[in-house]
Amino acid sequence: MMTVYGIRQCDTCRKALKTLESQGVEHRFHDLRADGLAPALVKSWLESPHADVLVNRRSTTWRGLSDAEKASTGKDLQALLLAHPTLIKRPVYMEGDTLLGIGKLD
């Protein structure tokens, strides 16, 4: 079963969930704010081939960060994403332990 990580109020997440439902794809939704995130999961995302698109650099949260925070890498970036889940580009699609993609469905 696919897990979709996102934020319930996010329009892109809502559209993605509607698309999955209309296509009959079995999935569950994990709200980044309400349900939280495991540090190991964020670490695995940062180590994936999709890591370059994981951080939403167009978000209001990103614009509010200091230059030092914006330059974060490794464990510092992981801690930043855990502290501010709205920095994660949404939605994130996973099946089991495999990261399938990030962002809009094609």
C-alpha positions as CSV (number, residue, x, y, z in Angstrom):
1,M,0.0,0.0,0.0
2,M,1.2,3.5,-0.9
3,T,1.7,6.1,1.9
4,V,1.2,9.7,0.9
5,Y,3.0,12.2,3.2
6,G,1.7,15.7,3.2
7,I,-0.3,18.4,4.9
8,R,-4.1,18.1,4.9
9,Q,-4.6,21.8,3.9
10,C,-2.2,21.6,1.0
11,D,-4.0,21.9,-2.4
12,T,-1.4,19.7,-4.2
13,C,-1.9,17.0,-1.6
14,R,-5.7,17.1,-1.9
15,K,-5.4,16.9,-5.7
16,A,-3.0,14.0,-5.5
17,L,-5.3,12.1,-3.1
18,K,-8.3,12.7,-5.4
19,T,-6.3,11.4,-8.3
20,L,-5.2,8.3,-6.4
21,E,-8.8,7.6,-5.3
22,S,-10.1,8.0,-8.9
23,Q,-7.5,5.6,-10.2
24,G,-8.3,3.1,-7.5
25,V,-4.8,3.2,-6.0
26,E,-4.8,1.8,-2.4
27,H,-3.2,4.4,-0.2
28,R,-3.1,6.0,3.2
29,F,-2.4,9.6,4.1
30,H,0.1,10.7,6.7
31,D,-0.2,14.3,7.8
32,L,3.3,15.7,8.5
33,R,2.0,18.2,11.1
34,A,-0.6,16.1,12.9
35,D,1.2,12.7,12.7
36,G,4.8,13.8,12.9
37,L,7.8,12.3,11.3
38,A,10.4,9.8,12.4
39,P,14.0,11.1,12.2
40,A,15.1,7.9,10.4
41,L,12.5,8.4,7.7
42,V,13.6,12.0,7.0
43,K,17.2,10.7,6.9
44,S,16.3,8.1,4.3
45,W,14.6,10.7,2.2
46,L,17.7,12.9,2.4
47,E,19.9,9.9,1.3
48,S,17.6,9.1,-1.7
49,P,18.0,10.1,-5.3
50,H,15.1,12.5,-4.8
51,A,16.9,14.5,-2.1
52,D,17.5,17.4,-4.4
53,V,13.8,18.2,-4.6
54,L,12.8,17.4,-1.0
55,V,13.2,20.9,0.4
56,N,10.6,23.4,-0.8
57,R,12.6,26.5,-1.3
58,R,9.6,28.4,-2.5
59,S,7.7,28.1,0.8
60,T,7.0,30.9,3.2
61,T,8.8,28.9,5.9
62,W,11.9,28.8,3.8
63,R,11.9,32.6,3.2
64,G,11.7,33.1,7.0
65,L,14.9,31.1,7.7
66,S,18.3,32.7,8.3
67,D,21.0,32.3,5.7
68,A,22.8,29.9,8.1
69,E,19.7,27.7,8.3
70,K,19.2,27.8,4.5
71,A,22.8,26.5,4.1
72,S,22.1,23.5,6.3
73,T,23.2,20.1,5.2
74,G,23.3,16.6,6.7
75,K,22.1,16.3,10.2
76,D,21.4,20.0,10.5
77,L,19.1,19.8,7.4
78,Q,17.4,16.7,8.9
79,A,16.8,18.6,12.2
80,L,15.4,21.6,10.2
81,L,13.0,19.5,8.3
82,L,11.8,17.7,11.5
83,A,11.3,21.1,13.2
84,H,9.6,22.6,10.2
85,P,7.7,19.9,8.2
86,T,6.3,22.6,5.9
87,L,9.8,22.8,4.4
88,I,9.2,19.4,2.8
89,K,7.9,19.5,-0.7
90,R,4.6,17.8,-0.9
91,P,3.3,15.2,-1.3
92,V,5.9,12.5,-0.7
93,Y,4.9,9.1,-2.1
94,M,6.3,5.9,-0.5
95,E,5.5,2.2,-0.9
96,G,7.0,0.2,1.9
97,D,10.5,1.6,2.4
98,T,10.8,2.8,-1.1
99,L,10.5,6.5,-1.9
100,L,8.5,6.7,-5.2
101,G,8.5,10.4,-5.8
102,I,8.0,13.9,-4.5
103,G,5.6,16.6,-5.7
104,K,2.7,16.5,-8.2
105,L,1.6,13.3,-9.9
106,D,2.4,13.2,-13.6
